[in-house]
């Protein structure tokens, strides 16, 4: 299995990755990570619960893996291996996730 790291920091969407299934799967996982619950019409449970961003950092770290496992159910070729979070210079939570991409196995 190949492991990759993604974050919830905004990045441009790569529209040219359609030919590479692994890159497209990583981008799909990143999009799920950046989404907040309630943003997607007709699918209000997709994304991270915004209340998590208001938790103290130790409590957020404790609840992060189960929440990420729930979110990545929308991308069946991705499995969450590890996750961490920290505050950036603006005081916003930056979530870093290590994922396994299981395409072709």
C-alpha positions in Angstrom: 0.0 0.0 0.0 1.2 3.5 -0.8 0.9 6.1 1.9 0.3 9.8 1.3 -0.1 12.8 3.5 -2.9 15.3 3.0 -3.9 18.4 5.0 -7.0 20.5 5.3 -5.2 23.6 4.0 -6.6 24.9 0.7 -4.8 24.1 -2.5 -5.7 24.4 -6.2 -7.6 21.6 -7.7 -5.7 19.6 -10.3 -8.1 19.1 -13.2 -5.4 17.2 -15.2 -5.2 14.2 -12.8 -8.1 12.3 -14.4 -5.8 9.9 -16.1 -4.0 8.9 -12.8 -6.5 7.1 -10.5 -4.2 7.4 -7.4 -3.8 11.2 -7.8 -7.5 11.5 -8.3 -8.2 9.4 -5.2 -5.8 11.5 -3.1 -7.5 14.7 -4.3 -10.9 13.2 -3.5 -9.7 12.4 0.0 -8.3 16.0 0.4 -11.7 17.4 -0.7 -13.5 15.3 1.9 -11.0 16.5 4.5 -11.6 20.2 3.6 -15.4 19.8 3.6 -17.4 20.8 6.7 -20.5 19.0 7.7 -23.6 20.8 6.4 -21.9 22.3 3.3 -23.0 19.7 0.8 -26.6 20.0 -0.2 -28.6 16.7 0.1 -25.6 15.1 1.9 -25.4 17.1 5.2 -23.4 14.5 7.0 -20.4 14.7 4.6 -17.4 16.5 6.1 -16.0 17.3 9.5 -18.3 18.5 12.2 -17.5 22.2 12.6 -17.9 21.9 16.4 -14.6 19.9 16.5 -12.7 23.1 15.5 -13.7 24.7 18.8 -12.5 21.9 21.0 -9.2 22.2 23.0 -6.3 20.7 21.0 -5.9 17.5 23.2 -9.6 16.8 22.9 -9.6 17.4 19.2 -6.6 15.0 18.8 -8.5 12.3 20.7 -11.7 12.6 18.6 -9.9 13.1 15.2 -9.3 9.5 14.1 -12.9 8.2 14.5 -14.2 11.4 12.7 -11.7 10.9 9.8 -12.7 7.3 9.5 -16.3 8.3 9.2 -15.5 11.0 6.6 -13.3 8.7 4.4 -16.2 6.3 4.0 -17.1 8.4 1.0 -13.8 7.4 -0.6 -13.7 3.6 -0.4 -10.1 3.3 -1.8 -8.7 5.3 1.1 -7.9 4.1 4.6 -6.8 6.5 7.4 -3.5 5.4 9.0 -2.7 8.3 11.3 -3.7 11.9 11.9 -2.4 14.9 13.8 -3.5 18.5 14.3 -1.8 21.7 15.3 -2.5 25.4 15.3 -1.0 27.5 12.6 0.2 31.1 13.0 -3.5 32.4 12.6 -4.7 30.1 15.4 -6.6 27.8 12.9 -6.5 24.0 13.3 -4.4 22.3 10.6 -5.2 18.6 10.3 -2.5 16.4 8.7 -3.7 12.9 7.7 -1.7 9.9 6.5 -3.7 7.7 4.2 -3.3 4.4 2.4 -4.5 4.3 -1.1 -5.7 0.8 -1.9 -6.3 1.0 -5.6 -5.3 -2.1 -7.5 -4.9 -4.4 -4.5 
